[in-house]
Amino acid sequence: MSVFVKAKASRSRSLKSILGGIAIVGASALVLSGCAAPTGTSTTSGPRTPLTLKIGTILPQSGTLAFLGPPEEAGVALAVKDINDANLGITVSVEYRDSGDTTTDTATVSVTDLLSLGVSAIVGAASSGVSKTVIDQITGAGVIEFSPANTSIDFTDYADNGLYWRTAPSDVLQGEVLGNLIADDGVQNLGIIELNDSYGTGLSKKLTDTFEAAGGKVVASPLFNTGDTVFTTQISEVLAANPDAIALVTFDEAKIIVPALQGAGYTGPLYFVDGNLADYSKDFAAGALTGDKGTLPGLDVSKLGDFTDRLKAVDPSLTEFSYAPESYDAVVLIALAALAANSTDGKAIAAKLQEVSGGSGSGKKATDFASAAQIILDGGVVDYDGYSGPVTFDKNGDPTEATIGIYQYQADNTYKRIN
């Protein structure tokens, strides 16, 4: 397996890789292999008729990732608006449903409903654990599951009939960046409190492997289950190991764990991950997290032009923007693949997703739906680079180029990107 680092520019953004900071990576775990031979023209044949594409979402309106639901749904809504406003041979309608978390069967109920409505693709879930509960149901029906936020390593080789895709990178990358960050900060003994699901254990393993390869030692890593509300045992185990720092591989449970840790006398640094890097200004006393750090996949949303303003026009209440770019790009890529396939059949769309992302073929670059769609309509092959980055899918539906940002908490318990 090999890892390469590649800087790339798109939409007038200068992207760079920073060791231990923003990583823009193509790796064999995020590999590009077995691609079709490059072509310069579309393989789509036959007359075109206007396409009507119906998609659904299973994004968290409730549960331990509910804070991610609003930006993700806003990203979907904005993409649908941009596609429909372009009026270029495809109209998209969307049905929004809740994913809940793994303590309920909300996702299964939502998927059953969406399949009965004849959707071609379902955007979600955000939680890798939730996606595990519905992926067979979705892909078994010949429908695309496209997650903007799943990062579990398990999905790379999952038997999904080529119908599972994601714009979020595997935790192979986030674990490496976080592990190196903690080691570079001088931590020698690390404690981890981790969620016992495919996301939590997978990310924790990569974090552990990277941190210990850098010379550190993970001294304790107790597990907890989704739905747990008391963490006395886990906190006692970690603090008994006397760590220099503690990494929280959790979701919304951090709102309980952080004050409990501090109430037990812990004053050392905390490290957060994408599942819990959030605005805690209304949850903790000022200064509770000052200087603590975390990682989050994706480009710096503050440098994406008017994107956040357009998101807030969709949902004025937005304060979080995590995974909004990935959600936007998921919808755009599905629509472009439908145009390239000249079909709204799920399997036909899936067969074109790698191509329109630039993962196969010598496509022409485009950074918005309208120009990308026009390339396809003119008989060409497009390589779409979106708000979430270049994407560039491999044959497994994983992005081969991705960024991991490093953030630091301010005195008001909001976080700011530092790399």
LUMPA-964172 format. One record per residue (C-alpha): residue number from 1; residue in three letters; x negated, y, z negated. Coordinates in steps of 0.02 Angstrom, whole numbers, plus 50000, padded with zeros to 5 digits. Last residue first. Example, Ala and Ser with C-alpha at 12.3 -4.5 7.8 and 13.67 -1.06 7.14 Angstrom:
! residues 2
ATOM seq type    c1    c2    c3
ATOM   2  SER 49316 49947 49643
ATOM   1  ALA 49385 49775 49610
//
This chain:
! residues 419
ATOM seq type    c1    c2    c3
ATOM 419  ASN 50224 51214 49508
ATOM 418  ILE 50288 51327 49368
ATOM 417  ARG 50475 51314 49398
ATOM 416  LYS 50575 51394 49259
ATOM 415  TYR 50689 51313 49130
ATOM 414  THR 50821 51389 49017
ATOM 413  ASN 50804 51361 48830
ATOM 412  ASP 50805 51549 48788
ATOM 411  ALA 50620 51544 48742
ATOM 410  GLN 50575 51473 48912
ATOM 409  TYR 50566 51291 48963
ATOM 408  GLN 50438 51236 49091
ATOM 407  TYR 50465 51156 49261
ATOM 406  ILE 50364 51045 49376
ATOM 405  GLY 50435 51015 49549
ATOM 404  ILE 50433 50849 49639
ATOM 403  THR 50436 50860 49827
ATOM 402  ALA 50482 50731 49957
ATOM 401  GLU 50424 50651 50118
ATOM 400  THR 50463 50471 50160
ATOM 399  PRO 50648 50486 50121
ATOM 398  ASP 50722 50314 50086
ATOM 397  GLY 50852 50234 50200
ATOM 396  ASN 50761 50067 50210
ATOM 395  LYS 50702 50097 50390
ATOM 394  ASP 50609 50253 50335
ATOM 393  PHE 50694 50421 50329
ATOM 392  THR 50610 50586 50370
ATOM 391  VAL 50681 50701 50233
ATOM 390  PRO 50591 50860 50292
ATOM 389  GLY 50642 50959 50137
ATOM 388  SER 50797 50972 50027
ATOM 387  TYR 50860 51126 50121
ATOM 386  GLY 50848 51032 50284
ATOM 385  ASP 50729 50970 50416
ATOM 384  TYR 50824 50887 50558
ATOM 383  ASP 50729 50798 50696
ATOM 382  VAL 50845 50799 50847
ATOM 381  VAL 50848 50690 51002
ATOM 380  GLY 50908 50768 51165
ATOM 379  GLY 51061 50753 51275
ATOM 378  ASP 51118 50934 51266
ATOM 377  LEU 51248 50884 51137
ATOM 376  ILE 51109 50816 51028
ATOM 375  ILE 51006 50975 51037
ATOM 374  GLN 51166 51076 51006
ATOM 373  ALA 51198 50979 50846
ATOM 372  ALA 51028 51025 50775
ATOM 371  SER 51051 51209 50819
ATOM 370  ALA 51220 51214 50732
ATOM 369  PHE 51172 51106 50584
ATOM 368  ASP 51021 51206 50527
ATOM 367  THR 50834 51175 50520
ATOM 366  ALA 50799 51100 50691
ATOM 365  LYS 50644 51012 50756
ATOM 364  LYS 50651 50916 50920
ATOM 363  GLY 50643 50728 50904
ATOM 362  SER 50503 50612 50956
ATOM 361  GLY 50590 50451 50904
ATOM 360  SER 50603 50375 50733
ATOM 359  GLY 50602 50449 50558
ATOM 358  GLY 50643 50622 50620
ATOM 357  SER 50798 50636 50513
ATOM 356  VAL 50911 50619 50667
ATOM 355  GLU 50828 50452 50710
ATOM 354  GLN 50838 50374 50538
ATOM 353  LEU 51022 50415 50526
ATOM 352  LYS 51068 50345 50698
ATOM 351  ALA 51108 50163 50654
ATOM 350  ALA 51199 50224 50500
ATOM 349  ILE 51322 50319 50609
ATOM 348  ALA 51361 50163 50711
ATOM 347  LYS 51384 50061 50552
ATOM 346  GLY 51503 50187 50478
ATOM 345  ASP 51610 50208 50635
ATOM 344  THR 51635 50394 50669
ATOM 343  SER 51562 50383 50844
ATOM 342  ASN 51465 50479 50975
ATOM 341  ALA 51312 50395 50898
ATOM 340  ALA 51211 50556 50902
ATOM 339  LEU 51363 50655 50847
ATOM 338  ALA 51395 50535 50703
ATOM 337  ALA 51210 50545 50657
ATOM 336  LEU 51223 50735 50654
ATOM 335  ALA 51376 50725 50540
ATOM 334  ILE 51292 50603 50420
ATOM 333  LEU 51135 50711 50418
ATOM 332  VAL 51235 50868 50379
ATOM 331  VAL 51328 50781 50237
ATOM 330  ALA 51169 50715 50155
ATOM 329  ASP 51082 50882 50183
ATOM 328  TYR 51208 50975 50077
ATOM 327  SER 51199 50846 49938
ATOM 326  GLU 51008 50852 49936
ATOM 325  PRO 51013 51043 49930
ATOM 324  ALA 51137 51038 49785
ATOM 323  TYR 51030 50911 49692
ATOM 322  SER 50998 51028 49546
ATOM 321  PHE 51082 51197 49569
ATOM 320  GLU 51142 51232 49392
ATOM 319  THR 51231 51393 49341
ATOM 318  LEU 51379 51378 49458
ATOM 317  SER 51540 51466 49407
ATOM 316  PRO 51560 51558 49573
ATOM 315  ASP 51588 51392 49666
ATOM 314  VAL 51591 51407 49855
ATOM 313  ALA 51524 51586 49854
ATOM 312  LYS 51402 51523 49724
ATOM 311  LEU 51335 51397 49850
ATOM 310  ARG 51313 51535 49978
ATOM 309  ASP 51213 51638 49854
ATOM 308  THR 51108 51485 49813
ATOM 307  PHE 51068 51459 49997
ATOM 306  ASP 51028 51642 50032
ATOM 305  GLY 50842 51612 50052
ATOM 304  LEU 50781 51444 49992
ATOM 303  LYS 50646 51509 49876
ATOM 302  SER 50748 51508 49715
ATOM 301  VAL 50798 51328 49756
ATOM 300  ASP 50618 51271 49731
ATOM 299  LEU 50610 51112 49833
ATOM 298  GLY 50673 50946 49768
ATOM 297  PRO 50640 50813 49637
ATOM 296  LEU 50641 50873 49456
ATOM 295  THR 50506 50861 49324
ATOM 294  GLY 50501 50924 49145
ATOM 293  LYS 50407 51033 49023
ATOM 292  ASP 50418 51099 48845
ATOM 291  GLY 50343 51271 48817
ATOM 290  THR 50490 51340 48717
ATOM 289  LEU 50616 51202 48687
ATOM 288  ALA 50698 51253 48523
ATOM 287  GLY 50653 51436 48548
ATOM 286  ALA 50832 51499 48540
ATOM 285  ALA 50945 51376 48450
ATOM 284  PHE 51009 51233 48557
ATOM 283  ASP 51165 51200 48661
ATOM 282  LYS 51212 51363 48748
ATOM 281  SER 51038 51397 48818
ATOM 280  TYR 51017 51213 48860
ATOM 279  ASP 51003 51236 49049
ATOM 278  ALA 50959 51066 49117
ATOM 277  LEU 50820 50941 49147
ATOM 276  ASN 50913 50787 49084
ATOM 275  GLY 50923 50661 49225
ATOM 274  ASP 50784 50746 49323
ATOM 273  VAL 50658 50712 49186
ATOM 272  PHE 50609 50798 49023
ATOM 271  TYR 50448 50805 48922
ATOM 270  LEU 50444 50856 48739
ATOM 269  PRO 50299 50934 48647
ATOM 268  GLY 50269 50911 48461
ATOM 267  THR 50373 50975 48315
ATOM 266  TYR 50455 50815 48252
ATOM 265  GLY 50525 50836 48077
ATOM 264  ALA 50677 50722 48079
ATOM 263  GLY 50786 50872 48121
ATOM 262  GLN 50677 50902 48273
ATOM 261  LEU 50708 50726 48334
ATOM 260  ALA 50895 50738 48297
ATOM 259  PRO 50904 50908 48383
ATOM 258  VAL 50826 50833 48541
ATOM 257  ILE 50919 50666 48538
ATOM 256  ILE 51097 50733 48539
ATOM 255  LYS 51088 50852 48687
ATOM 254  ALA 50963 50731 48766
ATOM 253  GLU 51106 50607 48782
ATOM 252  ASP 51156 50703 48940
ATOM 251  PHE 51044 50589 49042
ATOM 250  THR 50891 50503 48975
ATOM 249  VAL 50706 50472 49004
ATOM 248  LEU 50649 50582 48860
ATOM 247  ALA 50460 50593 48850
ATOM 246  ILE 50382 50618 48679
ATOM 245  ALA 50214 50696 48638
ATOM 244  ASP 50063 50668 48525
ATOM 243  PRO 50145 50509 48462
ATOM 242  ASN 50144 50452 48278
ATOM 241  ALA 50205 50273 48306
ATOM 240  ALA 50329 50292 48162
ATOM 239  LEU 50404 50439 48258
ATOM 238  VAL 50451 50327 48405
ATOM 237  GLU 50529 50190 48300
ATOM 236  SER 50625 50311 48190
ATOM 235  ILE 50694 50403 48341
ATOM 234  GLN 50752 50242 48423
ATOM 233  THR 50837 50179 48265
ATOM 232  THR 50923 50345 48227
ATOM 231  PHE 50990 50366 48403
ATOM 230  VAL 51178 50378 48373
ATOM 229  THR 51292 50421 48518
ATOM 228  ASP 51269 50269 48629
ATOM 227  GLY 51380 50273 48784
ATOM 226  THR 51243 50223 48904
ATOM 225  ASN 51125 50106 48814
ATOM 224  PHE 50967 50140 48714
ATOM 223  LEU 50788 50081 48735
ATOM 222  PRO 50634 50105 48627
ATOM 221  SER 50469 50154 48710
ATOM 220  ALA 50328 50162 48581
ATOM 219  VAL 50140 50190 48585
ATOM 218  VAL 50120 50229 48770
ATOM 217  LYS 49931 50247 48786
ATOM 216  GLY 49828 50371 48886
ATOM 215  GLY 49679 50342 49000
ATOM 214  ALA 49745 50400 49169
ATOM 213  ALA 49798 50222 49211
ATOM 212  GLU 49899 50229 49049
ATOM 211  PHE 49995 50381 49108
ATOM 210  THR 50026 50309 49281
ATOM 209  ASP 50086 50139 49221
ATOM 208  THR 50194 50216 49085
ATOM 207  LEU 50277 50341 49201
ATOM 206  LYS 50307 50203 49330
ATOM 205  LYS 50385 50093 49196
ATOM 204  SER 50487 50236 49123
ATOM 203  LEU 50559 50278 49294
ATOM 202  GLY 50615 50098 49323
ATOM 201  THR 50681 50075 49146
ATOM 200  GLY 50785 50232 49150
ATOM 199  TYR 50852 50221 49327
ATOM 198  SER 50891 50035 49326
ATOM 197  ASP 50976 50048 49157
ATOM 196  ASN 50922 50049 48975
ATOM 195  LEU 50897 50236 48950
ATOM 194  GLU 50727 50277 48881
ATOM 193  ILE 50648 50358 48729
ATOM 192  ILE 50463 50370 48767
ATOM 191  GLY 50319 50399 48648
ATOM 190  LEU 50150 50453 48711
ATOM 189  ASN 49976 50442 48633
ATOM 188  GLN 49834 50532 48722
ATOM 187  VAL 49915 50695 48777
ATOM 186  GLY 49789 50816 48852
ATOM 185  ASP 49908 50913 48965
ATOM 184  ASP 49828 50824 49114
ATOM 183  ALA 49893 50659 49043
ATOM 182  ILE 50070 50726 49031
ATOM 181  LEU 50063 50796 49207
ATOM 180  ASN 49988 50635 49276
ATOM 179  GLY 50129 50532 49204
ATOM 178  LEU 50260 50656 49264
ATOM 177  VAL 50193 50660 49443
ATOM 176  GLU 50174 50471 49454
ATOM 175  GLY 50344 50435 49379
ATOM 174  GLN 50425 50561 49497
ATOM 173  LEU 50347 50475 49648
ATOM 172  VAL 50387 50293 49613
ATOM 171  ASP 50553 50362 49553
ATOM 170  SER 50616 50345 49731
ATOM 169  PRO 50648 50507 49824
ATOM 168  ALA 50818 50593 49833
ATOM 167  THR 50897 50611 50006
ATOM 166  ARG 50975 50438 49998
ATOM 165  TRP 51037 50303 50114
ATOM 164  TYR 51133 50139 50094
ATOM 163  LEU 51214 50064 50251
ATOM 162  GLY 51073 49962 50326
ATOM 161  ASN 51161 49800 50281
ATOM 160  ASP 51142 49845 50096
ATOM 159  ALA 51026 49706 50035
ATOM 158  TYR 50923 49818 49918
ATOM 157  ASP 50740 49839 49961
ATOM 156  THR 50724 50025 49922
ATOM 155  PHE 50873 50027 49805
ATOM 154  ASP 50782 49951 49656
ATOM 153  ILE 50660 50098 49637
ATOM 152  SER 50799 50199 49558
ATOM 151  THR 50804 50379 49618
ATOM 150  ASN 50988 50406 49657
ATOM 149  ALA 51020 50594 49678
ATOM 148  PRO 51094 50640 49846
ATOM 147  SER 51168 50467 49872
ATOM 146  PHE 51234 50408 50040
ATOM 145  GLU 51343 50253 50040
ATOM 144  ILE 51392 50215 50219
ATOM 143  VAL 51548 50111 50252
ATOM 142  GLY 51553 49938 50330
ATOM 141  ALA 51669 49875 50193
ATOM 140  GLY 51528 49773 50115
ATOM 139  THR 51428 49935 50108
ATOM 138  ILE 51554 50014 49991
ATOM 137  GLN 51598 49867 49878
ATOM 136  ASP 51418 49809 49871
ATOM 135  ILE 51357 49982 49821
ATOM 134  VAL 51491 50004 49687
ATOM 133  THR 51416 49951 49520
ATOM 132  LYS 51235 49985 49568
ATOM 131  SER 51286 50160 49619
ATOM 130  VAL 51340 50191 49439
ATOM 129  GLY 51170 50140 49372
ATOM 128  SER 51081 50248 49500
ATOM 127  SER 51181 50397 49437
ATOM 126  ALA 51223 50532 49565
ATOM 125  ALA 51345 50420 49658
ATOM 124  GLY 51365 50479 49787
ATOM 123  VAL 51420 50536 49960
ATOM 122  ILE 51540 50408 50035
ATOM 121  ALA 51541 50376 50221
ATOM 120  SER 51663 50327 50359
ATOM 119  VAL 51818 50361 50254
ATOM 118  GLY 51975 50261 50294
ATOM 117  LEU 52091 50323 50156
ATOM 116  SER 52097 50149 50077
ATOM 115  LEU 51909 50156 50063
ATOM 114  LEU 51923 50318 49964
ATOM 113  ASP 52046 50243 49839
ATOM 112  THR 51942 50087 49810
ATOM 111  VAL 51789 50197 49790
ATOM 110  SER 51874 50304 49659
ATOM 109  VAL 51934 50154 49559
ATOM 108  THR 51760 50077 49564
ATOM 107  ALA 51681 50242 49513
ATOM 106  THR 51798 50265 49365
ATOM 105  ASP 51764 50090 49297
ATOM 104  THR 51699 50164 49133
ATOM 103  THR 51543 50157 49024
ATOM 102  THR 51433 50161 49178
ATOM 101  ASP 51467 50344 49212
ATOM 100  GLY 51610 50443 49289
ATOM  99  SER 51606 50438 49479
ATOM  98  ASP 51745 50564 49509
ATOM  97  ARG 51829 50591 49678
ATOM  96  TYR 51822 50725 49813
ATOM  95  GLU 51900 50691 49984
ATOM  94  VAL 51812 50774 50130
ATOM  93  SER 51860 50824 50307
ATOM  92  VAL 51732 50848 50444
ATOM  91  THR 51762 50912 50620
ATOM  90  ILE 51643 50868 50760
ATOM  89  GLY 51620 50933 50937
ATOM  88  LEU 51520 51089 50904
ATOM  87  ASN 51638 51204 50810
ATOM  86  ALA 51496 51280 50706
ATOM  85  ASP 51621 51333 50573
ATOM  84  ASN 51665 51150 50543
ATOM  83  ILE 51485 51101 50512
ATOM  82  ASP 51448 51252 50403
ATOM  81  LYS 51605 51227 50299
ATOM  80  VAL 51570 51041 50275
ATOM  79  ALA 51392 51083 50221
ATOM  78  LEU 51455 51211 50095
ATOM  77  ALA 51579 51087 50021
ATOM  76  VAL 51447 50952 50001
ATOM  75  GLY 51325 51070 49917
ATOM  74  ALA 51463 51134 49803
ATOM  73  GLU 51504 50954 49755
ATOM  72  GLU 51322 50925 49708
ATOM  71  PRO 51308 51089 49614
ATOM  70  PRO 51468 51053 49515
ATOM  69  GLY 51434 50868 49478
ATOM  68  LEU 51260 50882 49403
ATOM  67  PHE 51321 50938 49231
ATOM  66  ALA 51435 50785 49229
ATOM  65  LEU 51285 50669 49217
ATOM  64  THR 51334 50587 49052
ATOM  63  GLY 51516 50565 49098
ATOM  62  SER 51643 50669 49194
ATOM  61  GLN 51655 50758 49363
ATOM  60  PRO 51506 50656 49418
ATOM  59  LEU 51502 50631 49607
ATOM  58  ILE 51595 50498 49704
ATOM  57  THR 51623 50588 49868
ATOM  56  GLY 51725 50548 50022
ATOM  55  ILE 51699 50570 50208
ATOM  54  LYS 51817 50584 50357
ATOM  53  LEU 51743 50625 50526
ATOM  52  THR 51851 50689 50668
ATOM  51  LEU 51752 50681 50830
ATOM  50  PRO 51793 50781 50986
ATOM  49  THR 51777 50672 51142
ATOM  48  ARG 51614 50637 51229
ATOM  47  PRO 51596 50529 51384
ATOM  46  GLY 51481 50379 51377
ATOM  45  SER 51302 50357 51322
ATOM  44  THR 51201 50395 51167
ATOM  43  THR 51019 50343 51182
ATOM  42  SER 50965 50524 51163
ATOM  41  THR 50808 50580 51250
ATOM  40  GLY 50625 50594 51202
ATOM  39  THR 50596 50419 51140
ATOM  38  PRO 50476 50352 51012
ATOM  37  ALA 50475 50163 50989
ATOM  36  ALA 50590 50111 50848
ATOM  35  CYS 50519 50114 50674
ATOM  34  GLY 50459 49958 50584
ATOM  33  SER 50376 50061 50450
ATOM  32  LEU 50393 50228 50364
ATOM  31  VAL 50363 50195 50184
ATOM  30  LEU 50430 50270 50023
ATOM  29  ALA 50350 50126 49930
ATOM  28  SER 50222 50140 50067
ATOM  27  ALA 50202 50321 50023
ATOM  26  GLY 50239 50485 50108
ATOM  25  VAL 50217 50627 49988
ATOM  24  ILE 50246 50807 49953
ATOM  23  ALA 50201 50821 49770
ATOM  22  ILE 50229 50984 49680
ATOM  21  GLY 50120 50983 49526
ATOM  20  GLY 50002 50849 49463
ATOM  19  LEU 49899 50873 49619
ATOM  18  ILE 49979 51014 49716
ATOM  17  SER 50049 50977 49886
ATOM  16  LYS 50099 51122 49995
ATOM  15  LEU 50256 51183 50081
ATOM  14  SER 50261 51354 50163
ATOM  13  ARG 50441 51397 50197
ATOM  12  SER 50484 51483 50360
ATOM  11  ARG 50631 51363 50386
ATOM  10  SER 50504 51221 50389
ATOM   9  ALA 50321 51199 50347
ATOM   8  LYS 50234 51034 50305
ATOM   7  ALA 50095 50981 50192
ATOM   6  LYS 50052 50796 50190
ATOM   5  VAL 49991 50684 50051
ATOM   4  PHE 49959 50502 50092
ATOM   3  VAL 49985 50348 49988
ATOM   2  SER 49937 50173 50041
ATOM   1  MET 50000 50000 50000
//
